[in-house]
């Protein structure tokens, strides 16, 4: 009898450990995938968003430094392992913050392809089994920088096309350009937001979650 009780206890413990390590206890959390470039990969915006949302959410960053929507960029996001990982994560919500590197002087030459390629990226996310709700983000402004990134290209070419995609696909659009416009002090190098800038981005995304 004692041996049977020990076996049952071991079995129960094993099942608990399997559940813990497979993430079963975390499955009830709403999974949020932050898809993007270095603004997602290198700043505190995803962790700030996690803090705002609390334990009912599981926020993961899938950012790739230098990534672009356009396939003539140095790092085409859709071809990156992080994009595949974001899909495997089975998110309930996806926040796409891309477009900054598409404003680079050389990459921008293919801007006419932006809408079609952005739609392709979105369509792959929409095909995920979890059927996530997708938010598109207007990137933050670009100030003087050494990365050949043009705010004029961003404002006149990239952002209008992101708006076009959001309108065509019926997706919610989050504007982080406007609240950061005219605030270069919120950036480390004219491109990447500092703690204050990242907090503003997270706050705008959080507000969109609450109001959508």
mmCIF file of the C-alpha atoms, coordinates in Angstrom:
data_MODEL
# 
_entry.id   MODEL 
# 
loop_
_atom_site.group_PDB 
_atom_site.id 
_atom_site.type_symbol 
_atom_site.label_atom_id 
_atom_site.label_alt_id 
_atom_site.label_comp_id 
_atom_site.label_asym_id 
_atom_site.label_entity_id 
_atom_site.label_seq_id 
_atom_site.pdbx_PDB_ins_code 
_atom_site.Cartn_x 
_atom_site.Cartn_y 
_atom_site.Cartn_z 
_atom_site.occupancy 
_atom_site.B_iso_or_equiv 
_atom_site.pdbx_formal_charge 
_atom_site.auth_seq_id 
_atom_site.auth_comp_id 
_atom_site.auth_asym_id 
_atom_site.auth_atom_id 
_atom_site.pdbx_PDB_model_num 
ATOM 1   C CA . UNK A 1 1   ? 0.000   0.000  0.000   1.00 0.00 ? 1   UNK A CA 1 
ATOM 2   C CA . UNK A 1 2   ? 2.816   2.361  0.890   1.00 0.00 ? 2   UNK A CA 1 
ATOM 3   C CA . UNK A 1 3   ? 4.545   1.551  -2.405  1.00 0.00 ? 3   UNK A CA 1 
ATOM 4   C CA . UNK A 1 4   ? 1.330   2.356  -4.296  1.00 0.00 ? 4   UNK A CA 1 
ATOM 5   C CA . UNK A 1 5   ? 0.999   5.672  -2.473  1.00 0.00 ? 5   UNK A CA 1 
ATOM 6   C CA . UNK A 1 6   ? 4.583   6.566  -3.319  1.00 0.00 ? 6   UNK A CA 1 
ATOM 7   C CA . UNK A 1 7   ? 3.986   5.720  -6.991  1.00 0.00 ? 7   UNK A CA 1 
ATOM 8   C CA . UNK A 1 8   ? 0.875   7.900  -7.067  1.00 0.00 ? 8   UNK A CA 1 
ATOM 9   C CA . UNK A 1 9   ? 2.769   10.788 -5.449  1.00 0.00 ? 9   UNK A CA 1 
ATOM 10  C CA . UNK A 1 10  ? 5.600   10.454 -7.959  1.00 0.00 ? 10  UNK A CA 1 
ATOM 11  C CA . UNK A 1 11  ? 3.095   10.370 -10.826 1.00 0.00 ? 11  UNK A CA 1 
ATOM 12  C CA . UNK A 1 12  ? 1.331   13.494 -9.582  1.00 0.00 ? 12  UNK A CA 1 
ATOM 13  C CA . UNK A 1 13  ? 4.638   15.309 -9.120  1.00 0.00 ? 13  UNK A CA 1 
ATOM 14  C CA . UNK A 1 14  ? 5.718   14.314 -12.631 1.00 0.00 ? 14  UNK A CA 1 
ATOM 15  C CA . UNK A 1 15  ? 2.481   15.626 -14.110 1.00 0.00 ? 15  UNK A CA 1 
ATOM 16  C CA . UNK A 1 16  ? 2.917   18.912 -12.254 1.00 0.00 ? 16  UNK A CA 1 
ATOM 17  C CA . UNK A 1 17  ? 6.491   19.292 -13.500 1.00 0.00 ? 17  UNK A CA 1 
ATOM 18  C CA . UNK A 1 18  ? 5.419   18.516 -17.074 1.00 0.00 ? 18  UNK A CA 1 
ATOM 19  C CA . UNK A 1 19  ? 2.685   21.116 -16.823 1.00 0.00 ? 19  UNK A CA 1 
ATOM 20  C CA . UNK A 1 20  ? 5.066   23.735 -15.462 1.00 0.00 ? 20  UNK A CA 1 
ATOM 21  C CA . UNK A 1 21  ? 7.804   23.171 -18.017 1.00 0.00 ? 21  UNK A CA 1 
ATOM 22  C CA . UNK A 1 22  ? 5.395   22.954 -20.935 1.00 0.00 ? 22  UNK A CA 1 
ATOM 23  C CA . UNK A 1 23  ? 3.972   26.315 -19.938 1.00 0.00 ? 23  UNK A CA 1 
ATOM 24  C CA . UNK A 1 24  ? 0.517   24.917 -19.217 1.00 0.00 ? 24  UNK A CA 1 
ATOM 25  C CA . UNK A 1 25  ? 0.079   27.209 -16.237 1.00 0.00 ? 25  UNK A CA 1 
ATOM 26  C CA . UNK A 1 26  ? 0.845   30.219 -18.427 1.00 0.00 ? 26  UNK A CA 1 
ATOM 27  C CA . UNK A 1 27  ? -1.506  29.366 -21.269 1.00 0.00 ? 27  UNK A CA 1 
ATOM 28  C CA . UNK A 1 28  ? -4.309  31.446 -19.819 1.00 0.00 ? 28  UNK A CA 1 
ATOM 29  C CA . UNK A 1 29  ? -2.238  34.586 -20.206 1.00 0.00 ? 29  UNK A CA 1 
ATOM 30  C CA . UNK A 1 30  ? -2.954  36.620 -23.331 1.00 0.00 ? 30  UNK A CA 1 
ATOM 31  C CA . UNK A 1 31  ? 0.105   36.255 -25.546 1.00 0.00 ? 31  UNK A CA 1 
ATOM 32  C CA . UNK A 1 32  ? 1.376   39.458 -27.166 1.00 0.00 ? 32  UNK A CA 1 
ATOM 33  C CA . UNK A 1 33  ? 4.038   39.314 -29.887 1.00 0.00 ? 33  UNK A CA 1 
ATOM 34  C CA . UNK A 1 34  ? 5.932   42.555 -30.477 1.00 0.00 ? 34  UNK A CA 1 
ATOM 35  C CA . UNK A 1 35  ? 7.200   42.305 -34.043 1.00 0.00 ? 35  UNK A CA 1 
ATOM 36  C CA . UNK A 1 36  ? 9.698   44.908 -35.192 1.00 0.00 ? 36  UNK A CA 1 
ATOM 37  C CA . UNK A 1 37  ? 13.202  46.175 -35.732 1.00 0.00 ? 37  UNK A CA 1 
ATOM 38  C CA . UNK A 1 38  ? 15.784  47.494 -33.243 1.00 0.00 ? 38  UNK A CA 1 
ATOM 39  C CA . UNK A 1 39  ? 13.200  49.772 -31.630 1.00 0.00 ? 39  UNK A CA 1 
ATOM 40  C CA . UNK A 1 40  ? 11.572  46.529 -30.463 1.00 0.00 ? 40  UNK A CA 1 
ATOM 41  C CA . UNK A 1 41  ? 14.789  44.553 -29.995 1.00 0.00 ? 41  UNK A CA 1 
ATOM 42  C CA . UNK A 1 42  ? 16.930  47.110 -28.143 1.00 0.00 ? 42  UNK A CA 1 
ATOM 43  C CA . UNK A 1 43  ? 14.595  49.414 -26.198 1.00 0.00 ? 43  UNK A CA 1 
ATOM 44  C CA . UNK A 1 44  ? 12.472  48.816 -23.123 1.00 0.00 ? 44  UNK A CA 1 
ATOM 45  C CA . UNK A 1 45  ? 9.187   49.304 -24.951 1.00 0.00 ? 45  UNK A CA 1 
ATOM 46  C CA . UNK A 1 46  ? 8.121   45.608 -24.806 1.00 0.00 ? 46  UNK A CA 1 
ATOM 47  C CA . UNK A 1 47  ? 8.988   45.266 -21.115 1.00 0.00 ? 47  UNK A CA 1 
ATOM 48  C CA . UNK A 1 48  ? 7.280   48.592 -20.381 1.00 0.00 ? 48  UNK A CA 1 
ATOM 49  C CA . UNK A 1 49  ? 4.195   47.245 -22.144 1.00 0.00 ? 49  UNK A CA 1 
ATOM 50  C CA . UNK A 1 50  ? 4.378   44.093 -20.028 1.00 0.00 ? 50  UNK A CA 1 
ATOM 51  C CA . UNK A 1 51  ? 4.461   46.209 -16.875 1.00 0.00 ? 51  UNK A CA 1 
ATOM 52  C CA . UNK A 1 52  ? 1.421   48.196 -18.008 1.00 0.00 ? 52  UNK A CA 1 
ATOM 53  C CA . UNK A 1 53  ? -0.591  45.112 -18.970 1.00 0.00 ? 53  UNK A CA 1 
ATOM 54  C CA . UNK A 1 54  ? 0.253   43.053 -15.900 1.00 0.00 ? 54  UNK A CA 1 
ATOM 55  C CA . UNK A 1 55  ? 0.323   39.311 -15.272 1.00 0.00 ? 55  UNK A CA 1 
ATOM 56  C CA . UNK A 1 56  ? -2.758  38.562 -17.364 1.00 0.00 ? 56  UNK A CA 1 
ATOM 57  C CA . UNK A 1 57  ? -0.547  39.123 -20.416 1.00 0.00 ? 57  UNK A CA 1 
ATOM 58  C CA . UNK A 1 58  ? 2.637   37.492 -21.681 1.00 0.00 ? 58  UNK A CA 1 
ATOM 59  C CA . UNK A 1 59  ? 4.553   39.999 -23.827 1.00 0.00 ? 59  UNK A CA 1 
ATOM 60  C CA . UNK A 1 60  ? 7.420   38.723 -25.977 1.00 0.00 ? 60  UNK A CA 1 
ATOM 61  C CA . UNK A 1 61  ? 9.742   40.793 -28.169 1.00 0.00 ? 61  UNK A CA 1 
ATOM 62  C CA . UNK A 1 62  ? 10.556  39.489 -31.636 1.00 0.00 ? 62  UNK A CA 1 
ATOM 63  C CA . UNK A 1 63  ? 12.630  42.398 -32.878 1.00 0.00 ? 63  UNK A CA 1 
ATOM 64  C CA . UNK A 1 64  ? 15.475  42.175 -35.375 1.00 0.00 ? 64  UNK A CA 1 
ATOM 65  C CA . UNK A 1 65  ? 18.064  44.936 -35.607 1.00 0.00 ? 65  UNK A CA 1 
ATOM 66  C CA . UNK A 1 66  ? 18.049  46.661 -38.999 1.00 0.00 ? 66  UNK A CA 1 
ATOM 67  C CA . UNK A 1 67  ? 15.006  44.791 -40.277 1.00 0.00 ? 67  UNK A CA 1 
ATOM 68  C CA . UNK A 1 68  ? 12.780  46.091 -43.038 1.00 0.00 ? 68  UNK A CA 1 
ATOM 69  C CA . UNK A 1 69  ? 9.431   45.423 -44.647 1.00 0.00 ? 69  UNK A CA 1 
ATOM 70  C CA . UNK A 1 70  ? 11.001  45.832 -48.077 1.00 0.00 ? 70  UNK A CA 1 
ATOM 71  C CA . UNK A 1 71  ? 12.931  42.826 -49.340 1.00 0.00 ? 71  UNK A CA 1 
ATOM 72  C CA . UNK A 1 72  ? 15.732  44.968 -50.747 1.00 0.00 ? 72  UNK A CA 1 
ATOM 73  C CA . UNK A 1 73  ? 16.751  45.949 -47.214 1.00 0.00 ? 73  UNK A CA 1 
ATOM 74  C CA . UNK A 1 74  ? 19.797  44.494 -45.523 1.00 0.00 ? 74  UNK A CA 1 
ATOM 75  C CA . UNK A 1 75  ? 17.607  42.409 -43.197 1.00 0.00 ? 75  UNK A CA 1 
ATOM 76  C CA . UNK A 1 76  ? 14.213  41.495 -44.632 1.00 0.00 ? 76  UNK A CA 1 
ATOM 77  C CA . UNK A 1 77  ? 12.108  40.828 -41.537 1.00 0.00 ? 77  UNK A CA 1 
ATOM 78  C CA . UNK A 1 78  ? 9.887   38.178 -43.074 1.00 0.00 ? 78  UNK A CA 1 
ATOM 79  C CA . UNK A 1 79  ? 12.981  36.018 -43.735 1.00 0.00 ? 79  UNK A CA 1 
ATOM 80  C CA . UNK A 1 80  ? 14.259  36.162 -40.151 1.00 0.00 ? 80  UNK A CA 1 
ATOM 81  C CA . UNK A 1 81  ? 14.097  33.388 -37.551 1.00 0.00 ? 81  UNK A CA 1 
ATOM 82  C CA . UNK A 1 82  ? 12.411  35.799 -35.149 1.00 0.00 ? 82  UNK A CA 1 
ATOM 83  C CA . UNK A 1 83  ? 9.436   36.051 -37.500 1.00 0.00 ? 83  UNK A CA 1 
ATOM 84  C CA . UNK A 1 84  ? 9.051   32.280 -37.471 1.00 0.00 ? 84  UNK A CA 1 
ATOM 85  C CA . UNK A 1 85  ? 9.446   32.280 -33.684 1.00 0.00 ? 85  UNK A CA 1 
ATOM 86  C CA . UNK A 1 86  ? 6.697   34.894 -33.388 1.00 0.00 ? 86  UNK A CA 1 
ATOM 87  C CA . UNK A 1 87  ? 4.346   32.598 -35.282 1.00 0.00 ? 87  UNK A CA 1 
ATOM 88  C CA . UNK A 1 88  ? 5.287   29.552 -33.196 1.00 0.00 ? 88  UNK A CA 1 
ATOM 89  C CA . UNK A 1 89  ? 4.512   31.624 -30.087 1.00 0.00 ? 89  UNK A CA 1 
ATOM 90  C CA . UNK A 1 90  ? 0.834   31.484 -31.192 1.00 0.00 ? 90  UNK A CA 1 
ATOM 91  C CA . UNK A 1 91  ? 0.098   35.053 -30.120 1.00 0.00 ? 91  UNK A CA 1 
ATOM 92  C CA . UNK A 1 92  ? -3.368  36.334 -29.402 1.00 0.00 ? 92  UNK A CA 1 
ATOM 93  C CA . UNK A 1 93  ? -2.204  39.854 -30.273 1.00 0.00 ? 93  UNK A CA 1 
ATOM 94  C CA . UNK A 1 94  ? 0.534   41.042 -32.624 1.00 0.00 ? 94  UNK A CA 1 
ATOM 95  C CA . UNK A 1 95  ? 1.951   44.560 -32.605 1.00 0.00 ? 95  UNK A CA 1 
ATOM 96  C CA . UNK A 1 96  ? 3.941   45.389 -35.750 1.00 0.00 ? 96  UNK A CA 1 
ATOM 97  C CA . UNK A 1 97  ? 6.394   48.273 -35.418 1.00 0.00 ? 97  UNK A CA 1 
ATOM 98  C CA . UNK A 1 98  ? 8.315   48.267 -38.690 1.00 0.00 ? 98  UNK A CA 1 
ATOM 99  C CA . UNK A 1 99  ? 9.122   50.848 -41.323 1.00 0.00 ? 99  UNK A CA 1 
ATOM 100 C CA . UNK A 1 100 ? 11.927  52.869 -39.744 1.00 0.00 ? 100 UNK A CA 1 
ATOM 101 C CA . UNK A 1 101 ? 14.666  51.140 -41.743 1.00 0.00 ? 101 UNK A CA 1 
ATOM 102 C CA . UNK A 1 102 ? 12.583  51.325 -44.907 1.00 0.00 ? 102 UNK A CA 1 
ATOM 103 C CA . UNK A 1 103 ? 13.180  55.092 -44.706 1.00 0.00 ? 103 UNK A CA 1 
ATOM 104 C CA . UNK A 1 104 ? 16.895  54.498 -45.255 1.00 0.00 ? 104 UNK A CA 1 
ATOM 105 C CA . UNK A 1 105 ? 18.024  56.367 -48.350 1.00 0.00 ? 105 UNK A CA 1 
ATOM 106 C CA . UNK A 1 106 ? 18.997  53.268 -50.372 1.00 0.00 ? 106 UNK A CA 1 
ATOM 107 C CA . UNK A 1 107 ? 16.195  50.946 -49.220 1.00 0.00 ? 107 UNK A CA 1 
ATOM 108 C CA . UNK A 1 108 ? 13.597  53.643 -49.854 1.00 0.00 ? 108 UNK A CA 1 
ATOM 109 C CA . UNK A 1 109 ? 14.210  53.364 -53.588 1.00 0.00 ? 109 UNK A CA 1 
ATOM 110 C CA . UNK A 1 110 ? 11.805  50.392 -53.593 1.00 0.00 ? 110 UNK A CA 1 
ATOM 111 C CA . UNK A 1 111 ? 9.091   52.146 -51.562 1.00 0.00 ? 111 UNK A CA 1 
ATOM 112 C CA . UNK A 1 112 ? 6.479   51.418 -54.258 1.00 0.00 ? 112 UNK A CA 1 
ATOM 113 C CA . UNK A 1 113 ? 6.644   47.750 -53.194 1.00 0.00 ? 113 UNK A CA 1 
ATOM 114 C CA . UNK A 1 114 ? 6.015   48.543 -49.530 1.00 0.00 ? 114 UNK A CA 1 
ATOM 115 C CA . UNK A 1 115 ? 2.235   48.055 -49.436 1.00 0.00 ? 115 UNK A CA 1 
ATOM 116 C CA . UNK A 1 116 ? 2.297   44.654 -51.135 1.00 0.00 ? 116 UNK A CA 1 
ATOM 117 C CA . UNK A 1 117 ? 5.138   43.375 -48.961 1.00 0.00 ? 117 UNK A CA 1 
ATOM 118 C CA . UNK A 1 118 ? 3.568   44.665 -45.746 1.00 0.00 ? 118 UNK A CA 1 
ATOM 119 C CA . UNK A 1 119 ? 0.310   42.938 -46.697 1.00 0.00 ? 119 UNK A CA 1 
ATOM 120 C CA . UNK A 1 120 ? 2.227   39.700 -47.242 1.00 0.00 ? 120 UNK A CA 1 
ATOM 121 C CA . UNK A 1 121 ? 3.732   39.932 -43.765 1.00 0.00 ? 121 UNK A CA 1 
ATOM 122 C CA . UNK A 1 122 ? 0.304   40.592 -42.248 1.00 0.00 ? 122 UNK A CA 1 
ATOM 123 C CA . UNK A 1 123 ? -1.278  37.724 -44.171 1.00 0.00 ? 123 UNK A CA 1 
ATOM 124 C CA . UNK A 1 124 ? 1.247   35.261 -42.732 1.00 0.00 ? 124 UNK A CA 1 
ATOM 125 C CA . UNK A 1 125 ? 0.406   36.461 -39.233 1.00 0.00 ? 125 UNK A CA 1 
ATOM 126 C CA . UNK A 1 126 ? -3.321  36.269 -39.901 1.00 0.00 ? 126 UNK A CA 1 
ATOM 127 C CA . UNK A 1 127 ? -2.861  32.622 -40.936 1.00 0.00 ? 127 UNK A CA 1 
ATOM 128 C CA . UNK A 1 128 ? -1.548  31.616 -37.502 1.00 0.00 ? 128 UNK A CA 1 
ATOM 129 C CA . UNK A 1 129 ? -3.728  29.047 -35.755 1.00 0.00 ? 129 UNK A CA 1 
ATOM 130 C CA . UNK A 1 130 ? -4.351  31.433 -32.847 1.00 0.00 ? 130 UNK A CA 1 
ATOM 131 C CA . UNK A 1 131 ? -5.912  34.008 -35.241 1.00 0.00 ? 131 UNK A CA 1 
ATOM 132 C CA . UNK A 1 132 ? -4.289  37.010 -33.539 1.00 0.00 ? 132 UNK A CA 1 
ATOM 133 C CA . UNK A 1 133 ? -5.630  40.530 -33.470 1.00 0.00 ? 133 UNK A CA 1 
ATOM 134 C CA . UNK A 1 134 ? -3.083  42.659 -35.314 1.00 0.00 ? 134 UNK A CA 1 
ATOM 135 C CA . UNK A 1 135 ? -2.130  46.255 -34.579 1.00 0.00 ? 135 UNK A CA 1 
ATOM 136 C CA . UNK A 1 136 ? -0.001  48.314 -36.957 1.00 0.00 ? 136 UNK A CA 1 
ATOM 137 C CA . UNK A 1 137 ? 2.175   51.098 -35.564 1.00 0.00 ? 137 UNK A CA 1 
ATOM 138 C CA . UNK A 1 138 ? 3.303   54.313 -37.223 1.00 0.00 ? 138 UNK A CA 1 
ATOM 139 C CA . UNK A 1 139 ? 7.028   54.440 -36.343 1.00 0.00 ? 139 UNK A CA 1 
ATOM 140 C CA . UNK A 1 140 ? 8.442   57.224 -34.177 1.00 0.00 ? 140 UNK A CA 1 
ATOM 141 C CA . UNK A 1 141 ? 10.045  60.258 -35.847 1.00 0.00 ? 141 UNK A CA 1 
ATOM 142 C CA . UNK A 1 142 ? 13.639  60.315 -37.001 1.00 0.00 ? 142 UNK A CA 1 
ATOM 143 C CA . UNK A 1 143 ? 15.983  63.066 -35.890 1.00 0.00 ? 143 UNK A CA 1 
ATOM 144 C CA . UNK A 1 144 ? 19.556  63.809 -36.957 1.00 0.00 ? 144 UNK A CA 1 
ATOM 145 C CA . UNK A 1 145 ? 21.341  60.480 -37.135 1.00 0.00 ? 145 UNK A CA 1 
ATOM 146 C CA . UNK A 1 146 ? 24.337  58.671 -38.604 1.00 0.00 ? 146 UNK A CA 1 
ATOM 147 C CA . UNK A 1 147 ? 22.316  55.759 -39.974 1.00 0.00 ? 147 UNK A CA 1 
ATOM 148 C CA . UNK A 1 148 ? 21.168  57.392 -43.236 1.00 0.00 ? 148 UNK A CA 1 
ATOM 149 C CA . UNK A 1 149 ? 17.551  57.257 -42.070 1.00 0.00 ? 149 UNK A CA 1 
ATOM 150 C CA . UNK A 1 150 ? 15.389  60.061 -43.460 1.00 0.00 ? 150 UNK A CA 1 
ATOM 151 C CA . UNK A 1 151 ? 12.441  61.486 -41.540 1.00 0.00 ? 151 UNK A CA 1 
ATOM 152 C CA . UNK A 1 152 ? 11.170  62.961 -44.804 1.00 0.00 ? 152 UNK A CA 1 
ATOM 153 C CA . UNK A 1 153 ? 11.056  59.486 -46.333 1.00 0.00 ? 153 UNK A CA 1 
ATOM 154 C CA . UNK A 1 154 ? 9.346   58.167 -43.219 1.00 0.00 ? 154 UNK A CA 1 
ATOM 155 C CA . UNK A 1 155 ? 6.743   60.900 -43.121 1.00 0.00 ? 155 UNK A CA 1 
ATOM 156 C CA . UNK A 1 156 ? 6.007   61.180 -46.838 1.00 0.00 ? 156 UNK A CA 1 
ATOM 157 C CA . UNK A 1 157 ? 6.468   57.593 -47.977 1.00 0.00 ? 157 UNK A CA 1 
ATOM 158 C CA . UNK A 1 158 ? 6.481   54.970 -45.236 1.00 0.00 ? 158 UNK A CA 1 
ATOM 159 C CA . UNK A 1 159 ? 3.764   56.184 -42.876 1.00 0.00 ? 159 UNK A CA 1 
ATOM 160 C CA . UNK A 1 160 ? 1.155   56.920 -45.582 1.00 0.00 ? 160 UNK A CA 1 
ATOM 161 C CA . UNK A 1 161 ? 1.646   53.384 -46.878 1.00 0.00 ? 161 UNK A CA 1 
ATOM 162 C CA . UNK A 1 162 ? 1.244   51.894 -43.400 1.00 0.00 ? 162 UNK A CA 1 
ATOM 163 C CA . UNK A 1 163 ? -1.988  53.875 -43.144 1.00 0.00 ? 163 UNK A CA 1 
ATOM 164 C CA . UNK A 1 164 ? -3.006  52.482 -46.524 1.00 0.00 ? 164 UNK A CA 1 
ATOM 165 C CA . UNK A 1 165 ? -2.424  48.899 -45.366 1.00 0.00 ? 165 UNK A CA 1 
ATOM 166 C CA . UNK A 1 166 ? -4.346  49.447 -42.126 1.00 0.00 ? 166 UNK A CA 1 
ATOM 167 C CA . UNK A 1 167 ? -7.272  50.944 -44.027 1.00 0.00 ? 167 UNK A CA 1 
ATOM 168 C CA . UNK A 1 168 ? -7.320  48.221 -46.696 1.00 0.00 ? 168 UNK A CA 1 
ATOM 169 C CA . UNK A 1 169 ? -7.180  45.372 -44.170 1.00 0.00 ? 169 UNK A CA 1 
ATOM 170 C CA . UNK A 1 170 ? -9.349  46.954 -41.479 1.00 0.00 ? 170 UNK A CA 1 
ATOM 171 C CA . UNK A 1 171 ? -6.590  46.907 -38.852 1.00 0.00 ? 171 UNK A CA 1 
ATOM 172 C CA . UNK A 1 172 ? -6.159  49.210 -35.878 1.00 0.00 ? 172 UNK A CA 1 
ATOM 173 C CA . UNK A 1 173 ? -3.425  51.798 -36.356 1.00 0.00 ? 173 UNK A CA 1 
ATOM 174 C CA . UNK A 1 174 ? -1.377  53.098 -33.429 1.00 0.00 ? 174 UNK A CA 1 
ATOM 175 C CA . UNK A 1 175 ? 0.361   56.464 -33.828 1.00 0.00 ? 175 UNK A CA 1 
ATOM 176 C CA . UNK A 1 176 ? 3.617   56.819 -31.897 1.00 0.00 ? 176 UNK A CA 1 
ATOM 177 C CA . UNK A 1 177 ? 4.997   59.382 -34.348 1.00 0.00 ? 177 UNK A CA 1 
ATOM 178 C CA . UNK A 1 178 ? 2.849   62.292 -33.151 1.00 0.00 ? 178 UNK A CA 1 
ATOM 179 C CA . UNK A 1 179 ? 3.518   62.077 -29.386 1.00 0.00 ? 179 UNK A CA 1 
ATOM 180 C CA . UNK A 1 180 ? 7.278   61.891 -29.986 1.00 0.00 ? 180 UNK A CA 1 
ATOM 181 C CA . UNK A 1 181 ? 7.472   64.476 -32.755 1.00 0.00 ? 181 UNK A CA 1 
ATOM 182 C CA . UNK A 1 182 ? 9.526   67.479 -31.654 1.00 0.00 ? 182 UNK A CA 1 
ATOM 183 C CA . UNK A 1 183 ? 11.081  65.595 -28.724 1.00 0.00 ? 183 UNK A CA 1 
ATOM 184 C CA . UNK A 1 184 ? 14.638  64.635 -29.742 1.00 0.00 ? 184 UNK A CA 1 
ATOM 185 C CA . UNK A 1 185 ? 15.548  64.378 -26.058 1.00 0.00 ? 185 UNK A CA 1 
ATOM 186 C CA . UNK A 1 186 ? 13.516  61.160 -25.968 1.00 0.00 ? 186 UNK A CA 1 
ATOM 187 C CA . UNK A 1 187 ? 16.033  59.494 -28.308 1.00 0.00 ? 187 UNK A CA 1 
ATOM 188 C CA . UNK A 1 188 ? 19.515  58.126 -27.738 1.00 0.00 ? 188 UNK A CA 1 
ATOM 189 C CA . UNK A 1 189 ? 20.877  58.685 -31.240 1.00 0.00 ? 189 UNK A CA 1 
ATOM 190 C CA . UNK A 1 190 ? 18.108  60.343 -33.197 1.00 0.00 ? 190 UNK A CA 1 
ATOM 191 C CA . UNK A 1 191 ? 16.580  56.945 -34.010 1.00 0.00 ? 191 UNK A CA 1 
ATOM 192 C CA . UNK A 1 192 ? 16.292  54.736 -30.934 1.00 0.00 ? 192 UNK A CA 1 
ATOM 193 C CA . UNK A 1 193 ? 14.045  55.914 -28.090 1.00 0.00 ? 193 UNK A CA 1 
ATOM 194 C CA . UNK A 1 194 ? 15.543  56.147 -24.608 1.00 0.00 ? 194 UNK A CA 1 
ATOM 195 C CA . UNK A 1 195 ? 13.663  55.042 -21.480 1.00 0.00 ? 195 UNK A CA 1 
ATOM 196 C CA . UNK A 1 196 ? 11.287  57.982 -21.708 1.00 0.00 ? 196 UNK A CA 1 
ATOM 197 C CA . UNK A 1 197 ? 10.643  57.459 -25.413 1.00 0.00 ? 197 UNK A CA 1 
ATOM 198 C CA . UNK A 1 198 ? 10.122  53.727 -25.007 1.00 0.00 ? 198 UNK A CA 1 
ATOM 199 C CA . UNK A 1 199 ? 7.673   54.419 -22.205 1.00 0.00 ? 199 UNK A CA 1 
ATOM 200 C CA . UNK A 1 200 ? 5.661   56.699 -24.486 1.00 0.00 ? 200 UNK A CA 1 
ATOM 201 C CA . UNK A 1 201 ? 5.503   54.002 -27.169 1.00 0.00 ? 201 UNK A CA 1 
ATOM 202 C CA . UNK A 1 202 ? 4.373   51.403 -24.636 1.00 0.00 ? 202 UNK A CA 1 
ATOM 203 C CA . UNK A 1 203 ? 1.755   53.811 -23.325 1.00 0.00 ? 203 UNK A CA 1 
ATOM 204 C CA . UNK A 1 204 ? 0.284   54.405 -26.784 1.00 0.00 ? 204 UNK A CA 1 
ATOM 205 C CA . UNK A 1 205 ? 0.116   50.666 -27.470 1.00 0.00 ? 205 UNK A CA 1 
ATOM 206 C CA . UNK A 1 206 ? -1.482  50.092 -24.075 1.00 0.00 ? 206 UNK A CA 1 
ATOM 207 C CA . UNK A 1 207 ? -4.137  52.740 -24.731 1.00 0.00 ? 207 UNK A CA 1 
ATOM 208 C CA . UNK A 1 208 ? -4.926  51.123 -28.073 1.00 0.00 ? 208 UNK A CA 1 
ATOM 209 C CA . UNK A 1 209 ? -5.458  47.769 -26.359 1.00 0.00 ? 209 UNK A CA 1 
ATOM 210 C CA . UNK A 1 210 ? -7.873  49.371 -23.902 1.00 0.00 ? 210 UNK A CA 1 
ATOM 211 C CA . UNK A 1 211 ? -9.909  51.286 -26.449 1.00 0.00 ? 211 UNK A CA 1 
ATOM 212 C CA . UNK A 1 212 ? -10.065 48.801 -29.333 1.00 0.00 ? 212 UNK A CA 1 
# 
